[in-house]
Amino acid sequence: MPWGNIPRPWSRCGACVVLNRGCNSQCIFAPYFHCEDGIAHFVAIRDVFTVRNVVNILALLSVSDSFWASDTLLFEAQARLQDPIYGCVSHILALQQQDLLFAYYSLHPQPVPQLVQNPSWNYDLPIIPEDVPYPSFPEAALPPYPGEASSSQMPPPNDIDELGSVVFGNRHRY
């Protein structure tokens, strides 16, 4: 559909909407930013590369190369907005690491553990036979339950005040 036949409200490409100017059939941005995401795409590219640099890049290329260039500029701009330091290099490094891992595991296959299927086993809870005795511990090794401390195990109340400054950092001013 030629640009002249498009209804007036939708006649501007995303770049011209952002730049607040009229759009015509000679617009350098129209082929690349005409879709519904054209405004968001152009804003991302403009924020990273500036309008002048985008115009210079797209004007120097042929039409078929300009489509690839606009996609590349969009990818780099989105990557720069996500990661201002590395940009698309972080994506490239992640892909290289995945490739290295794939190559390593292709050359060094890992054995797959085989589960022993026994229908009498219950995989949810461990089964403890009834004839197994309970473990025995000497009474002195077990700490007392709260509330069951005898008076011989608790220090007198005055000693707690004296130990409090050492153990808890509490200080009394006299």
NUZA-113455 format. One line per 5 residues: number of its first residue (from 1); their letters; for each residue z, y, x of N, C-alpha, C, CB. Coordinates in steps of 0.05 Angstrom, whole numbers. Each point is the difference from the previous one (the first is absolute). Glycine has a CB too. Example, Ala and Ser with C-alpha at 12.3 -4.5 7.8 and 13.67 -1.06 7.14 Angstrom:
# residues 2
1> as> 156/-114/264/0/24/-18/0/24/18/25/-23/-38 | -39/44/31/1/24/16/14/22/-15/-43/-13/24 .
//
This chain:
# residues 174
1> mpwgn> 0/-23/17/0/23/-17/0/25/18/24/-25/-37 | -43/42/34/0/25/16/24/17/-6/-51/-2/1 | 58/19/18/23/17/-3/-3/20/-23/9/-6/49 | -33/14/-55/-4/20/-20/6/-11/-29/-34/21/30 | 34/-47/-34/4/-11/-26/29/-7/-6/-46/-18/3 .
6> iprpw> 64/21/16/28/-6/-4/13/22/-16/2/-27/44 | 15/20/-64/13/21/-15/17/18/18/1/-31/-40 | 2/55/32/12/21/16/29/-6/9/-28/31/-25 | 47/-41/9/27/-4/11/1/-20/23/17/10/-46 | -35/-29/47/0/-20/21/-21/5/21/18/-33/-33 .
11> srcga> -29/57/34/-23/5/17/8/3/29/-23/21/-38 | 48/-16/44/8/5/27/10/-26/13/12/48/-11 | -18/-51/36/11/-23/15/29/6/7/-46/-12/19 | 60/-9/-9/28/3/6/5/21/21/7/-47/-12 | -25/50/31/4/20/22/-3/28/-12/-18/-33/34 .
16> cvvln> -1/37/-51/-4/27/-11/23/7/-19/-49/-6/4 | 61/-13/-17/23/5/-17/23/10/17/-15/-35/-33 | 20/21/56/21/8/18/-5/27/12/9/-49/10 | -34/54/-2/-7/25/13/-4/22/-20/-21/-25/37 | 22/19/-63/-3/19/-22/-26/16/2/50/3/-2 .
21> rgcns> -72/-19/4/-26/13/1/-19/-16/-18/8/17/47 | -31/-6/-52/-20/-13/-16/-14/-22/16/-6/42/-27 | -3/-62/13/-13/-23/14/-29/-1/-10/44/-26/5 | -63/22/13/-28/-3/-8/-12/-25/13/-4/50/-5 | -21/-53/1/-14/-24/11/-1/0/30/-27/-3/-42 .
26> qcifa> 31/26/55/-2/3/29/28/-4/13/-39/31/-6 | 59/-36/-10/28/-2/11/1/-24/20/19/20/-43 | -9/-15/66/2/-21/21/22/-20/-7/-16/32/34 | 35/-25/-51/22/-18/-6/-5/-17/-25/30/33/21 | -49/-25/-38/-4/-13/-26/-5/-30/2/-19/43/-16 .
31> pyfhc> 3/-53/34/-4/-29/1/25/-16/8/-48/9/11 | 66/3/2/23/-15/11/26/3/-16/-21/6/44 | 23/15/-60/25/6/-14/-5/4/-30/19/20/41 | -37/-36/-53/-7/4/-28/16/-18/-18/-45/12/15 | 58/-32/-6/14/-19/-17/26/13/-10/-20/-39/24 .
36> edgia> 35/24/-41/24/11/-11/22/4/21/-11/-23/-43 | 9/9/65/19/3/22/-10/21/21/16/-47/-7 | -38/60/1/-12/18/19/18/23/8/-43/-11/-20 | 59/21/2/18/22/6/22/-9/20/-8/20/-45 | 20/-43/39/21/-10/18/-11/-8/27/25/-17/-40 .
41> hfvai> -49/6/41/-12/-7/25/-6/24/17/-20/-41/-21 | 8/62/8/-6/24/14/25/14/10/-42/5/-27 | 63/-4/12/24/13/8/11/-14/25/10/13/-48 | -10/-40/48/10/-14/24/-17/6/25/16/-37/-30 | -42/37/26/-18/6/23/3/29/9/-32/-34/-16 .
46> rdvft> 34/53/-3/3/28/7/27/5/15/-28/12/-41 | 49/-25/32/26/4/13/1/-9/29/21/-5/-45 | -37/-16/51/0/-10/27/-21/12/17/17/-43/-18 | -41/46/8/-23/9/17/-9/28/-4/-14/-46/-1 | 21/60/-20/-8/27/-8/-29/-2/-11/30/22/34 .
51> vrnvv> -37/-3/-51/-26/0/-14/-22/4/20/22/17/-42 | -18/2/61/-22/6/19/-8/-24/17/17/47/1 | 3/-63/8/-7/-23/16/-14/-22/-17/40/10/29 | -32/-13/-54/-13/-20/-17/-29/9/-5/44/-11/-22 | -49/36/17/-27/10/-4/-17/-5/25/17/35/-33 .
56> nilal> -6/-29/56/-15/-4/25/-6/-29/5/22/40/19 | -3/-58/-26/-6/-29/4/-21/-10/-19/47/-6/16 | -44/13/-42/-19/-10/-19/-28/12/2/39/-8/-30 | -41/33/39/-25/13/3/-17/-11/22/21/41/-18 | -9/-51/39/-14/-11/23/-11/-28/-5/28/28/29 .
61> lsvsd> -18/-42/-49/-8/-28/-4/-21/-3/-21/46/-14/14 | -60/-9/-13/-19/-7/-21/16/-7/-25/-35/-16/34 | 21/14/-57/13/-6/-25/15/-27/1/-35/28/-24 | 21/-48/34/13/-27/1/24/0/19/-44/-21/-10 | 42/35/32/23/1/18/22/17/-11/-31/-6/39 .
66> sfwas> 24/26/-55/21/18/-11/18/-15/-19/-31/38/4 | 21/-58/-19/17/-16/-18/20/-15/17/-37/-4/-34 | 28/-8/55/19/-15/18/20/20/12/-35/-35/10 | 25/58/-2/18/20/13/21/10/-20/-37/13/30 | 29/-8/-55/20/10/-20/21/-22/-6/-36/30/-20 .
71> dtllf> 27/-55/19/20/-22/-4/19/-2/24/-33/-24/-28 | 22/28/52/16/-2/24/19/24/2/-37/-24/23 | 28/48/-30/17/23/-1/23/-4/-20/-39/30/14 | 33/-41/-37/20/-5/-20/21/-20/10/-34/10/-36 | 24/-32/48/19/-20/11/18/12/21/-34/-36/-10 .
76> eaqar> 22/51/28/16/12/22/19/21/-11/-37/-8/32 | 29/24/-52/17/20/-11/24/-13/-15/-40/31/-5 | 35/-52/-10/22/-13/-14/19/-13/20/-30/-8/-39 | 19/-4/61/17/-12/20/16/22/15/-33/-37/5 | 21/60/0/14/22/13/23/11/-17/-42/12/24 .
81> lqdpi> 37/-11/-50/21/10/-18/23/-20/-2/-35/25/-26 | 29/-51/28/21/-20/0/15/-1/27/-26/-26/-34 | 11/27/55/11/-2/27/-12/22/17/7/-50/-4 | 6/74/6/-12/22/14/-3/-4/30/20/29/-34 | -6/-47/46/-2/-5/29/-24/-18/6/50/6/4 .
86> ygcvs> -51/-29/-16/-20/-20/8/-25/0/-18/37/-27/19 | -34/35/-44/-22/0/-19/-11/-28/-4/-11/46/14 | -16/-49/-12/-12/-26/-4/4/-19/23/-34/22/-29 | 44/-12/51/5/-17/23/22/-20/-7/-14/36/32 | 33/-28/-48/21/-19/-8/-12/-23/-16/34/37/-1 .
91> hilal> -54/-32/-16/-14/-21/-15/-15/-18/19/-4/30/-40 | -9/-18/60/-15/-16/20/19/-18/16/-35/36/3 | 58/-25/5/19/-17/15/11/-22/-17/11/40/27 | -6/-35/-52/10/-21/-18/-21/-22/-3/29/33/-25 | -54/-26/22/-22/-20/-2/-3/-16/26/-23/30/-33 .
96> qqqdl> 26/-17/56/-1/-14/25/23/-20/3/-23/40/21 | 47/-32/-29/22/-18/1/-4/-24/-19/30/38/11 | -41/-33/-34/-6/-23/-18/-21/-18/12/11/29/-39 | -31/-17/52/-20/-16/13/11/-17/22/-34/35/-12 | 52/-23/28/12/-15/22/18/-23/-11/-1/41/28 .
101> lfayy> 16/-36/-49/16/-21/-12/-17/-22/-11/35/34/-11 | -57/-26/-2/-18/-21/-11/-12/-16/22/-10/29/-38 | 1/-16/60/-11/-15/23/21/-18/12/-32/38/9 | 56/-29/-6/22/-16/12/5/-25/-17/20/41/21 | -16/-37/-47/6/-22/-18/-24/-19/-4/34/28/-22 .
106> slhpq> -58/-18/27/-24/-17/-2/0/-19/24/-25/35/-25 | 33/-24/49/0/-17/24/25/-17/2/-27/35/22 | 49/-26/-33/26/-15/1/10/-5/-29/11/21/45 | -22/-41/-58/9/-4/-27/29/-10/-1/-47/-12/-13 | 61/22/-6/28/-7/-3/3/-24/-19/14/48/8 .
111> pvpql> 4/-67/-2/3/-23/-18/13/10/-26/4/-32/39 | -14/20/-60/10/7/-27/23/-20/-6/-45/19/-16 | 69/-9/11/22/-19/-6/-6/-15/-26/33/30/24 | -28/-56/-23/-4/-17/-23/27/-5/-14/-40/-22/22 | 41/28/-47/24/-5/-15/2/-29/-9/0/48/-16 .
116> vqnps> 23/-60/20/4/-27/-9/6/1/-29/17/-16/46 | -34/3/-62/4/1/-29/16/-25/-8/-43/26/-6 | 67/-21/-3/17/-21/-10/9/8/-28/16/-13/46 | -25/-1/-67/5/9/-27/30/0/-7/-45/-16/-13 | 61/1/28/29/-1/-7/15/23/11/-3/-49/-2 .
121> wnydl> -10/65/19/14/23/12/0/24/-19/-13/-16/45 | 35/30/-45/2/25/-15/-2/22/21/28/-20/-38 | -49/37/37/-4/20/20/16/26/-5/-45/-19/7 | 58/20/-31/15/25/-6/27/1/14/-23/1/-44 | 38/-23/43/27/0/11/4/-24/19/17/23/-42 .
126> piipe> -1/-20/62/6/-23/17/17/-20/-15/-3/29/41 | -3/-54/-36/15/-22/-13/21/-10/20/-40/-13/-29 | 65/15/21/22/-9/17/11/-26/-13/11/48/16 | -11/-70/-2/11/-24/-12/30/3/-6/-34/-27/26 | 43/13/-47/28/3/-9/20/-12/20/-17/-1/-47 .
131> dvpyp> 9/-18/63/19/-13/18/5/15/26/-14/-43/-20 | 1/66/24/4/16/24/27/15/-3/-50/5/8 | 68/-7/11/26/13/-2/-4/30/4/24/-41/16 | -5/57/-28/0/28/4/8/6/29/10/9/-49 | -20/12/61/9/7/27/30/8/-1/-47/14/14 .
136> sfpea> 61/-21/7/28/7/1/4/20/23/14/-45/-19 | 2/66/13/6/20/20/30/3/2/-43/24/-9 | 53/-19/32/29/5/2/7/25/-16/2/-23/45 | 21/23/-58/8/22/-17/3/26/16/24/-32/-29 | -17/31/54/3/24/16/-26/13/6/41/-20/20 .
141> alppy> -64/5/-20/-26/12/6/-11/15/-23/-8/-37/31 | 17/32/-55/-11/13/-23/15/26/-6/-14/-44/-19 | 0/66/13/14/25/-7/11/-3/-28/-30/27/30 | 52/-13/-35/12/-2/-27/-18/14/-21/47/-2/21 | -45/-7/-45/-14/13/-21/13/27/-6/-14/-44/-20 .
146> pgeas> 0/63/11/12/26/-7/21/-4/-22/-42/25/13 | 65/-13/-9/22/-3/-20/18/-23/6/-30/20/-33 | 23/-38/51/16/-23/7/15/3/26/-31/-28/-26 | 30/52/38/13/4/26/30/-1/-4/-39/28/16 | 52/-42/2/29/-2/-1/11/25/13/-1/-51/0 .
151> ssqmp> 27/55/-4/13/24/12/2/-3/30/26/6/-42 | -28/-30/52/2/-3/29/-27/8/14/34/-37/-6 | -56/37/-9/-26/7/11/-5/30/-1/-17/-45/-13 | 30/59/-5/-4/28/-3/20/16/16/-18/-8/-46 | 9/29/61/19/16/14/16/17/-19/-31/1/40 .
156> ppndi> 55/8/-31/16/17/-18/-15/26/-5/42/-20/18 | -36/34/-40/-15/25/-7/1/21/22/10/-10/-47 | 13/13/61/1/20/21/-19/-5/23/48/7/-12 | -52/-33/18/-19/-7/22/-29/7/-8/31/-37/14 | -37/35/-40/-28/7/-8/-5/30/5/1/-36/-35 .
161> delgs> 19/53/30/-4/28/6/-4/5/29/28/11/-39 | -13/-26/56/-3/4/29/-27/-10/9/50/-4/6 | -59/-19/-17/-26/-11/9/-24/15/-12/23/-45/4 | -18/59/-26/-22/14/-13/-14/20/18/23/-7/-43 | -8/21/59/-12/20/17/-17/-13/22/38/31/-9 .
166> vvfgn> -30/-55/18/-15/-13/20/-25/-14/-12/42/-7/26 | -38/-8/-48/-21/-16/-11/-19/17/-17/30/-39/1 | -19/56/-18/-16/15/-19/-5/29/8/17/-30/-34 | -6/39/55/-4/28/8/16/20/-16/-45/-14/14 | 64/4/-29/17/19/-16/22/11/18/-9/-26/-42 .
171> rhry> 13/51/40/21/13/16/19/15/-19/-31/3/41 | 56/-6/-36/20/15/-15/8/24/17/17/-41/-25 | -15/64/12/9/24/14/29/3/-7/-46/23/0 | 63/-21/20/29/3/-4/8/28/5/8/-47/12 .
//
